[in-house]
Every structure is written in C-alpha cells, then in structure tokens.
C-alpha cells in the first residue's frame, strides 16, 4: 500500500451506513476522454447510474468527490455553458465523483466516473487508493474503448487486461509488446497493482469511422464484461435497444451511400481474412487484402458523420435523437 496521502484532492463522505455490513464491494471505473471512442464507456456509466437497482435513488449516492480544479485543463476541454439572449447560464461544470449504486438484484457497487484527469495523475492514483481503502473495495473494473480498423458488421472485439493474471477472463488478441500512449486509467491499474489492489479492465474495439459518434453496441459489450467480472446483475435492455436502433440507422445510411459501403466492405474482407488466418494458425496478417488507406476513409468521413447526425440527411433515414 502507498504511504502518501492526498487529503485535499478527494473528499470522502465519512458516514455511509449503506456500506457498514458490506463485505464485497467492486468499483467500476469509466473516465471520459482519451480512452472512450464512441463514448462507449460514458454511455455504459450513464446506464449504470440511470438503472440504479431496487431501493436505490436516482443517480445513487455520491460518496466521494474529486477536486476537479486540480485535475482539469479547462482550455483543452472547455465545459459548455448556455448563452440566453443577453446572459450566460447553465454552466455544465465537470464532475469527477464516486457513486454508490446497486445492481438489478440490489447488490452495492461503486462507480468512479467523470473526465479523465489532465494533470496530477500520480496524485489522482493515490486519491483513488484512499477511496478504495476507505470503503474496502476488493476489485476495480475499468471500461474503455479505442478506434480500430474493424467493420461494425462483425462482433465487438474486447481487449482484456489486469494487474493480476488470475483476473483475466479472456485471451489477448495481441502478440508481444505494444508501446501506446498512456492514460490516467492505465497508470491507475499499474499503481494499484504495486500497492496490492486488484484491478482489471476491458477495452472495446470501435470501428474507426464511428469513433466520433455515440456507439451503444460497444457499451453493451463493455457492460457484459463488467457484469461477469464484478459479479453484478445489470439489466441491459435499454442499451440493447439503443444499439439496435443505431445499427439500423447505419445500415440505412450505407444502403444509400455506395462509396461508404465499399469502404466497410473492404474492412469486412480484411477482418474475415484475418480470422481465417488465425483459425488456421497461419500469419496474423492477411495477405493481399490491404486495409483501406487513411485517405480513402477520410474522403467519406465527414459525409458519413453528417449523414448520421446532420439535419440535412438525404438518405431517408431517421435523424438521431
């Protein structure tokens, strides 16, 4: 366990009677920002909040609050505010909090959610450990998502990771070492392992051409993993319905836009060739089936987003809510 304390970075509620008799308490982690393609983790966290279980109150109970002023870069990620005719109002202040929620069967769990800290990552990790120690959290389960060159018509792939090999619930699709940009979420998993706390996580692979849209299908996949790892019961009905609606919307758009559909078809061919190579134990790289280039995808990217989200959709599909 670490010796350093960060009393001014996080305020923890002293008296939480709901947890006095709890012997097993997981904490789910979802940080908005870098590791959240398709807003998959944020959407999943929102579902957990709105689906607070039997006997719970809407949005649960906030049991810890981080001092966002010490962690947030306001110029890099400017919070929205409304300008109404001649004055400002409704400032949407960023919040990084820990909520006490209950699953569909009433089992308690914590949810740490909000914007990923821009600064003071080490201090943030120590502050999270304070929360873990205070409430006796036995396991941290993180959710994340990254853009990948994969088609939306194939199953959502998940990268499993953990600071304890015994926690892994799936086989990694990667071979060898990958050097990737770090995140506060990744550092937290490392530090918690060094301090003797179990932490694991799941990263959904989101089609890169959908990474800037809300993509509930990836949220659904993350919730399935969290439910299994944290031994929670999550009613995923709403997210499943949202995912079906989004898939239908995408299908309608592709049917009316042949050039974009061709890009997706090329990704499907690459994906299927890769899968066959894996099944046959041959090369991990599918030969003679190159991925679409960045230029090819870029030519259709803005049109694709406008077609799904814009007010002037000419494909005849429904507009996004």
ABEGO torsion letter per residue (X at the ends): XBABBBAAABBBBABBAAAAABABBBBBBBBBEABBBGGAAAAAAAAAAAABBBGBBBGEBBABBBBAAAABBAAABBBBBBBBGABBBGBBBBBBBBBBBBBAAGBBBBBBBEBBBABGAAAAAAAAAAAAAAAGBABBBBBBBBBBBBBAABBBBBBBBBABAAABABBBABBEBBBBBBBAAAAAAAAAAAAGBBBBBBBBBBBAAAAABBBAAAAAAAAAAAAAAAGBBBBAAAAAAAAAAAAAAAAAAAAABAAAAAAAAAAAAAAAAAAAAAAAGBBABBBGBBBBBAAAAAAAAAAAAAAAABAABAAGBBBBX
